[in-house]
Amino acid sequence: MECQNTDKCISYLGSEEEVIISLDPIDGYAMAEYDFTIEVYCSSLKKQIFTKQQARRIDDNNYSVIVDTNIIGVGDVKIRVVGRIPNFSYPDRYREVVTYLDPNMRIVR
């Protein structure tokens, strides 16, 4: 991946790239304490979905995934994390929290 100070990091279609997901605790829970899915996609709306079990734990609030750019296509990369936070006020005992992240990465041909 090529990065410059003012532009997005550039990756080429066909490459695999590690993407790090960092979230602050939600309702006092670190990422390690709740279930989540990570969706990585481009403006082309093709996406790669990872479960918590498929992500590599770096520490309590940081995980990484290996993205296949052939799957997500070209464009600006976006990340959507859906967490299931324990909350006994909800009927199923979980509250879904959606977070969007910008990894500052663009995939080109």
C-alpha positions as CSV (number, residue, x, y, z in Angstrom):
1,M,0.0,0.0,0.0
2,E,1.3,3.5,-0.9
3,C,0.6,6.3,1.5
4,Q,1.2,10.1,1.2
5,N,0.7,12.7,3.9
6,T,-2.3,14.5,2.4
7,D,-3.9,11.8,0.2
8,K,-5.6,8.5,0.9
9,C,-3.4,5.4,1.1
10,I,-3.5,3.6,-2.3
11,S,-3.9,-0.1,-2.8
12,Y,-4.2,-1.9,-6.1
13,L,-7.0,-4.2,-7.1
14,G,-5.9,-7.8,-6.5
15,S,-4.0,-7.0,-3.4
16,E,-4.7,-8.1,0.2
17,E,-4.5,-5.5,2.8
18,E,-4.6,-5.5,6.6
19,V,-7.2,-3.1,8.0
20,I,-7.1,-2.2,11.7
21,I,-10.4,-1.5,13.5
22,S,-10.1,0.6,16.6
23,L,-13.1,1.5,18.7
24,D,-13.4,3.3,22.1
25,P,-15.4,1.4,24.7
26,I,-19.2,1.5,24.2
27,D,-21.3,1.7,27.4
28,G,-18.1,0.7,29.3
29,Y,-17.6,-2.5,27.2
30,A,-14.3,-3.0,25.2
31,M,-14.6,-4.7,21.8
32,A,-13.2,-7.9,23.4
33,E,-16.3,-8.0,25.7
34,Y,-19.0,-8.0,23.0
35,D,-19.9,-9.7,19.7
36,F,-19.6,-7.7,16.5
37,T,-19.4,-8.0,12.7
38,I,-17.1,-5.9,10.5
39,E,-18.2,-4.9,6.9
40,V,-15.5,-3.6,4.6
41,Y,-16.7,-2.1,1.3
42,C,-16.1,0.5,-1.4
43,S,-18.3,2.9,-3.1
44,S,-19.0,0.0,-5.5
45,L,-21.0,-1.5,-2.6
46,K,-19.4,-4.9,-2.9
47,K,-18.5,-5.9,0.6
48,Q,-16.5,-8.4,2.7
49,I,-18.0,-9.4,6.1
50,F,-16.0,-10.6,9.0
51,T,-17.2,-12.0,12.4
52,K,-15.4,-11.3,15.6
53,Q,-14.0,-14.9,15.4
54,Q,-12.5,-14.1,12.0
55,A,-10.8,-10.9,13.1
56,R,-7.4,-11.0,14.7
57,R,-7.4,-9.5,18.2
58,I,-4.6,-6.9,18.8
59,D,-5.8,-5.8,22.2
60,D,-9.1,-5.2,24.0
61,N,-10.2,-2.3,21.6
62,N,-8.3,-3.1,18.4
63,Y,-8.8,-5.9,15.9
64,S,-7.5,-6.4,12.4
65,V,-8.9,-8.1,9.3
66,I,-7.3,-9.0,5.9
67,V,-9.3,-7.5,3.1
68,D,-9.2,-9.0,-0.4
69,T,-9.5,-6.1,-2.8
70,N,-10.8,-8.4,-5.5
71,I,-14.0,-8.9,-3.4
72,I,-14.7,-5.2,-2.5
73,G,-13.6,-3.7,-5.8
74,V,-12.3,-0.2,-6.6
75,G,-13.1,3.1,-4.7
76,D,-12.8,4.6,-1.3
77,V,-12.8,2.0,1.4
78,K,-15.4,2.3,4.2
79,I,-16.0,0.2,7.3
80,R,-19.2,-0.5,9.2
81,V,-19.0,-2.2,12.6
82,V,-22.1,-3.6,14.2
83,G,-21.7,-4.3,17.8
84,R,-24.1,-6.3,20.1
85,I,-23.7,-4.6,23.4
86,P,-25.1,-6.4,26.5
87,N,-28.0,-4.4,27.9
88,F,-30.7,-6.0,30.0
89,S,-33.3,-3.3,29.2
90,Y,-33.7,-4.8,25.7
91,P,-35.9,-7.8,25.1
92,D,-33.1,-9.9,23.6
93,R,-30.6,-8.5,26.2
94,Y,-28.5,-6.8,23.5
95,R,-28.4,-3.3,22.0
96,E,-27.1,-3.1,18.4
97,V,-24.7,-0.2,17.9
98,V,-23.5,0.8,14.4
99,T,-20.2,2.6,13.9
100,Y,-18.8,3.8,10.6
101,L,-15.0,4.2,10.1
102,D,-12.9,5.7,7.4
103,P,-9.6,3.8,7.1
104,N,-8.2,6.5,4.7
105,M,-7.7,3.9,1.9
106,R,-8.5,3.9,-1.8
107,I,-8.4,0.9,-4.1
108,V,-7.4,1.6,-7.7
109,R,-6.8,-0.5,-10.9
